[in-house]
Amino acid sequence: MKIALIGYGKMGKEIEKIALDRGHEIVTIIDVSTDGSFDDEAFKSADVAIEFTRPEAAYNNYLQCFNNNVPVVSGTTGWLDHLEDIKSRCENDQKTFFYASNFSIGVNVFFEINRQLARLMNKVGEYDVSMEEVHHTQKLDAPSGTAITLAEGIIENLERKNNWANETTEKADEIAIKAFREGDVPGIHTVKYESSVDEIVIHHSAKSRKGFALGAVLAAEFVKGKTGFLSMKDLLNF
């Protein structure tokens, strides 16, 4: 499969290694440090583009891919104010877009555990829920896209929560998410339910970026021949 990389930071380099190991070809790399361009024939020849850049650049990158009829797999977070437009283009213009706030297989299992736990906690109202996440200092958005996905999973399934808040909240119907930025941490997420007598904690800690990169390449393989807005639920058939 011919892959275009958009973004060539630590994640882009890890994705390149895994893609090559799995027998794919990197036809172009578009980044401030490279000569690749959306106007190049090499980009237009790609079967899929894998995009890991910055929140302020992501939406325009997606439009460039759509204009060239190149399917997109993206792990950039912090751009979701454009989400409905992207979904509309997938539905109305038959574009292909695969988005995940986190491509790790383990994290996506964690998402499912989180949703199931929230359903169970509907029956025990004495527990309040809060969250913490830790990432490397180069991560610009806070809370992380993964933390927001976890919070949304709780809100969808726990009737007493309707929103999330950054850092702290005094509102009983909100989930407080504390975000920390430390060193080169790939990602740590913790969900805690606490009562006056005990607490229940679920926790995921990434050991490296390799799991995220592998998931992104698996998503790129998955989108071939498909159209629409896709996610890890489609890939993993949850």
N, C-alpha and C positions, 0 to 999 in steps of 0.2 A: 504494500500500500504506500502511496506517495503522501507524505505528511509535510505540511508547512508549520513551522513553529513561529508563533507571535509572542515575543518575550524570550529573552535568553539570559535570565538570571539563574539563581540556584535551581529553581524548579525546572526551567527550560532545559538546562544542561542535564539534569537527572532524567527528564523525559526523553531527551535525545539518546542517552545511553540505553535505556530500556527499549525504545523503539527500534534501534539498530540491532540490539540483541534478539529481538523478536522477528527480525528479517525485513523490517520496513525501511523505506528510503526517505531521508530528509531532503526535500527538494529546494527549500529556501528557509532562511531564518530572518525574520523581520524584527529589528531591535535597534536602539540608538547606537549600538556598538557594531552593527553589521550593515552591509550594502543592500540587503533584501528590500523589496518593495511590493506593494499590492498591485502595481502596474506591470510587474514582470510576468513573462510567459510562464516562468517556473512556478510562481504562485498560482496562476490560473490553472495549471496542470494538476494541482494537488487534489487528492481524494478527500482530504479533511485538513482543517487547520486546528491546531491546539493552542489556545490562548491563555497565558498567565502573565498579566501585565499589572497596570495600576487602575484604580477605580475611575479616574478622570479620563483615561484613554480607552477603556474597554468598549463602551457603546459605539464609538466611531469605528473601532476595529471590527465589531460585529457587522456594521453596515457595509464596510469595505468587503468583507467576506461574502455577504449576501449579494452585493452588486456583481461579484465575480462567480456566483453560484458555487461557492465552496462551503461545504458544511462546517459548522463550528463546534468545537468542544472547549468550554471555558471553565476555569476555576477561579477567575478573578472575582473578588467580592467587593461590596461597597457601591455597586452601580444599580441597585434594584429599583430605583425610581423610574427606570426605563423598562422594567420587566414586562408590563402589559403590552408595550409597543412591540417588543421582541416576540412575545407569544402571538400577537396579532399577525405579524409578518410570517411567522411559521404557519399559521392557519390559513391566511388569505393568499399568501404568495408561494406556498409550498416550500418554504425554506426549512433547513435542518439545523437545530440548535440543541446541544446537550449541555446542561448546566448542573454543576454540583458545588455547593459551598465547601464540600470536602470529598475527595475522590477515594479516600482510604476505605477498603472493604470493611475493616474493623470498625471504623467510625460509623459507617452506614448500618452495621449490625447494632451498634450503640444507639443510633437514632431509633431503631425499632424497639429496643429494650426500653428506651426513654418513653416512647409513646405508650407502650403496654403498662409501664409502671404508673404513668399518669392516670390511665383508666382505672387501675386498681385503687389509687389514692382518692378517687371520688368517694369511696365508701368510708374514709377515715378523715374527717374534716379537721381534726386537731393538729394535723401536720401542715406546716408551711414549707414552701419550696423556694430555694435560692440557687444561684449558679455562680461558678467562677471559671475563668479561662486565662491561660498563660500562653503567650507567644513571644517570638523573637522581637528585638527592638526595631527591626526594619518593617514590621507589619504596621500599616498606616491606619486601618480602620479598627475601631473598637466600639462595641464588642465585635468579636470575630463573626464571620458569616456562619461558621459552624455553631457558635453559641446562639445566634439568632434562630437557626434551624431547630436547635434543641428547644429553645423557648417557644417557638411556634408549635412544635410537636406537643408540648405540655398544654399550651393554650387551647389547642384543638380537642384535647381529651380530658382536661381537668376543668370542670365547670366553674370553679371559684376563681379562676385566673382568666383575665381578658386582655392583658397587655404585658409588655416587659419594660424595664427601666434600666438605664445605664447607671451602674454603681449602687445607688440606694433608692429606696422608696418607702413612703409611709402609707401607701395605698394597699389595702388588703387584697385587691384584685390584680396587683401587678407582681411580676417576678423580677427581683433584683439580680442584675448580672454584673459582677465585678471583673474588670479586665486588668491584667498585669502584663507588662512588657519587660522581658528579662533575657539578656544574653542572646543565645542562638537556639532557643527552645522551639522545636518544630510545632508543638501544639499539645496542650493539656486542657481537658474539659471535665468539670465536676458538677454534678447535679445532686443537691442535698435536700431531703425532706426531714424536717426537725420538729419534734414535739417537746413537751416539758420533761418527758421521761426517756426518750431515745432519739436516734436519728438513723435514717437510711440513706446511703450514699452510693451512687454509681459514678464510675470514673474511667476516662480513657486517656492514655498518655502515648503519644507517638514517639517512637525511638529514632526515626529519621524521616527524610522526605521521600524515601524510596516507595513507601506504600501509597503515597499520594500520586507519585509519578506513574506507577504501575496502573492504578485505577484510571488515570487519564488516558493512557494508551489503550486499555481495555475498552474504554468508552469510544475512542476513535475507531477501533475495530468494529464496535457494535453499531455505529451510525451508518455504516456503508449500506446504501440502498434504501435508507429510511428517510422520511420527512417528518416534520413536526417538532414540537418542544419535548425533549426527552430528559430523563433524570436517572439517578442511580436506582430508583425503584424499578424502572423499566429494565435496566441492565441486570439487576440482581433478582428480578421477578418476585419481589416481596408482595 
